[in-house]
Amino acid sequence: MIHLHYWTTPNGHKITMFLEEAGLEYRVVPVNIGKGEQFRPEFLRISPNNRIPAIVDDAPADGGEPVSAFESGAILLYLADKSRRFIPQDLRGRNQALQWLFWQVGGLGPMAGQNHHFVQYAPEPVPYAIERYVKETARLYGVLNRHLGDGREFICGEEYSIADMACYPWIVPHEKQRQKLEEFPRLAAWFERIRQRPATLRAYALADAINPQPVMDEAASKVLFGQDASSVR
């Protein structure tokens, strides 16, 4: 059994997408980050960075004690290796999947995340920051759009992989990121292929059931954007 500590963010969606695709048995433990539940001691024991998602695997491959993992990219890789699914098993294919997984966790996610902050949540507009992150998000969309040329169905070619699962949730809010998918036709076609997958639909339906009316009020904003070193002491 995989115990998934989860909230309805792009990084959370990555893991539900994988689990629904792979058919692994799992249970969701909601962690409402707008209410500060990520600071509970029981959560920090498995996610010391006080961020979702995190997992605990009761049945690791070595047959030993439960294994915990935090950081969405690391969790995707752990689950892919556990199930031997959604990651190429050959050297070159695996190398490509990992490059694009790291591209997402080091580039697309952080840049789109800053885009979200300054476009949607900053208490007052900061034009330089908005322009900076909207343009960088567009550049990254362009990188992926170019890569998806040559008839590629998915990021690693014909096979759907954790690289696709990592990237897709960060493209879902493209309108809020001030991006137009029609300007990236290959990316748009890839996006639609993933959007229609039954496992994707189930993963997002789960999110709607857990958090049907997302709220970013003053209290939630203070929790999410007011952290400093004192938050982790």
C-alpha positions in Angstrom: 0.0 0.0 0.0 1.2 3.5 -0.9 0.2 6.2 1.5 0.1 9.4 -0.4 0.3 12.6 1.6 -1.3 15.0 -0.9 -2.8 18.3 -1.8 -4.3 19.5 -5.0 -1.3 21.2 -6.6 0.6 20.4 -9.8 3.2 18.5 -7.8 0.5 16.5 -6.1 -1.3 15.8 -9.4 1.9 14.2 -10.7 1.7 11.4 -8.2 -2.0 10.7 -8.5 -1.6 10.5 -12.2 1.2 7.9 -11.8 -0.7 5.8 -9.3 -3.9 5.8 -11.4 -1.9 4.8 -14.5 0.0 2.0 -12.7 -3.0 0.7 -10.7 -1.0 0.5 -7.5 -3.0 0.3 -4.3 -2.9 3.6 -2.5 -4.7 5.7 0.0 -4.7 9.5 0.1 -3.9 11.4 3.3 -5.0 15.0 2.6 -2.6 17.7 3.8 -4.3 21.1 3.5 -1.4 23.4 2.9 -3.5 26.5 3.1 -4.3 25.6 6.8 -0.7 24.8 7.7 -1.1 21.0 8.0 2.3 20.6 6.3 3.9 21.7 9.5 2.5 18.8 11.6 5.2 16.7 13.2 3.9 13.5 11.7 4.2 15.0 8.2 7.6 16.5 8.8 8.9 13.1 9.7 8.5 12.0 6.1 8.8 15.4 4.3 11.3 17.5 6.2 11.0 20.3 3.6 7.3 20.8 4.7 6.1 20.4 1.1 3.7 18.0 -0.5 3.6 15.4 -1.9 5.2 12.7 0.2 4.7 8.9 0.3 5.1 6.0 2.6 5.4 2.6 0.9 4.4 -0.3 3.2 5.7 -2.9 0.7 9.1 -1.8 -0.6 10.9 -4.0 -3.2 13.5 -5.1 -0.7 10.8 -6.5 1.7 12.1 -4.4 4.6 10.6 -1.7 6.7 8.4 0.9 5.1 10.1 3.5 2.8 9.2 7.1 2.7 10.0 9.6 0.0 9.5 13.3 -0.5 10.0 15.6 -3.6 7.7 14.8 -6.5 10.4 14.0 -9.0 12.0 11.5 -6.5 8.7 10.0 -5.8 7.9 9.5 -9.5 11.3 7.8 -10.0 10.8 5.6 -6.9 7.4 4.5 -8.1 8.6 3.9 -11.7 11.5 1.8 -10.5 9.2 -0.1 -8.0 6.6 -1.0 -10.7 9.1 -1.1 -13.6 6.5 1.0 -15.5 6.6 4.5 -17.2 10.3 4.7 -17.4 12.3 3.2 -20.2 14.3 0.2 -19.2 17.2 0.7 -21.7 20.1 3.0 -20.9 19.4 5.7 -23.5 15.7 5.8 -22.9 16.1 6.0 -19.2 18.7 8.7 -19.6 16.3 10.8 -21.7 13.4 10.4 -19.3 15.5 11.5 -16.4 16.8 14.5 -18.3 13.3 15.7 -18.9 12.1 14.9 -15.4 15.0 17.0 -14.0 14.2 19.7 -16.6 10.7 19.9 -15.1 11.7 19.9 -11.5 14.5 22.4 -12.1 13.0 24.6 -14.7 9.3 24.4 -15.7 8.0 23.9 -12.2 10.0 26.7 -10.5 9.6 29.2 -13.3 5.8 28.5 -13.7 5.5 28.6 -9.9 7.0 32.1 -9.8 4.7 33.0 -12.7 1.7 31.9 -10.6 2.9 33.9 -7.6 3.5 37.2 -9.3 0.6 37.0 -11.7 -2.0 35.7 -9.3 -1.0 36.1 -5.7 1.4 39.0 -5.1 -0.3 41.6 -3.0 0.5 44.3 -5.6 1.7 44.0 -9.2 5.4 43.9 -9.8 5.7 44.5 -13.6 9.3 43.4 -13.9 8.7 40.1 -12.2 5.5 39.4 -14.1 7.3 40.0 -17.4 10.3 38.0 -16.4 8.4 34.9 -15.4 5.7 35.0 -18.1 8.5 35.2 -20.7 10.5 32.4 -19.2 7.4 30.2 -19.0 6.9 30.9 -22.7 10.5 30.0 -23.4 10.1 26.7 -21.6 6.9 25.9 -23.4 8.8 26.6 -26.6 11.6 24.2 -25.6 9.1 21.4 -25.0 7.2 22.2 -28.2 10.3 22.0 -30.3 11.3 18.7 -28.6 7.9 17.2 -29.4 8.7 17.5 -33.1 9.6 14.6 -35.4 6.3 12.8 -34.8 6.8 12.2 -31.1 3.7 11.2 -29.3 5.2 11.7 -25.9 8.4 13.2 -24.4 10.4 10.0 -24.7 8.9 9.0 -28.1 6.2 6.4 -28.4 6.0 5.5 -24.7 4.2 7.6 -22.0 6.5 8.1 -19.1 7.1 9.9 -15.8 8.6 12.8 -17.8 5.1 13.4 -19.3 3.4 13.0 -15.9 5.9 15.5 -14.4 5.3 18.2 -17.0 1.6 17.9 -17.7 0.2 19.4 -14.4 2.3 22.5 -14.9 0.8 23.1 -18.3 -2.8 22.7 -17.1 -3.0 26.3 -15.7 -1.6 27.7 -19.0 -4.2 30.5 -19.1 -3.4 31.7 -15.6 0.3 31.7 -16.7 -0.7 34.0 -19.6 0.3 31.4 -22.2 -1.7 30.5 -25.4 -1.4 26.8 -26.3 -2.3 27.6 -29.9 1.1 29.2 -30.2 2.7 25.8 -29.3 0.9 23.4 -31.6 3.0 20.3 -30.8 2.7 20.9 -27.1 -1.0 21.5 -27.5 -1.5 18.1 -29.2 0.6 16.4 -26.6 -1.4 18.1 -23.9 -4.7 16.9 -25.3 -3.5 13.3 -25.6 -2.7 13.3 -21.9 -5.8 15.2 -20.9 -8.0 12.5 -22.4 -6.3 9.5 -20.7 -8.7 7.8 -18.3 -6.1 7.9 -15.5 -5.6 11.6 -15.9 -9.4 12.1 -15.7 -9.5 10.0 -12.5 -6.6 11.9 -10.9 -8.2 15.3 -11.5 -11.6 14.0 -10.4 -10.0 13.0 -7.1 -8.6 16.5 -6.7 -12.0 18.0 -7.3 -13.5 15.7 -4.7 -10.8 16.5 -2.1 -10.7 20.3 -2.6 -13.8 21.3 -4.6 -13.5 25.0 -3.9 -9.8 26.1 -3.7 -9.4 29.2 -1.6 -6.6 31.6 -1.4 -7.6 33.9 1.4 -5.5 36.1 3.6 -4.9 33.4 6.1 -3.8 30.8 3.5 -1.6 33.4 1.8 0.2 34.1 5.1 0.8 30.4 5.6 2.0 29.7 2.1 4.0 32.9 1.4 5.1 34.1 4.8 7.6 31.4 5.6 11.2 32.0 6.5 13.9 30.2 8.5 11.8 30.3 11.6 9.3 28.1 9.9 11.7 25.1 10.0 13.3 25.5 13.4 
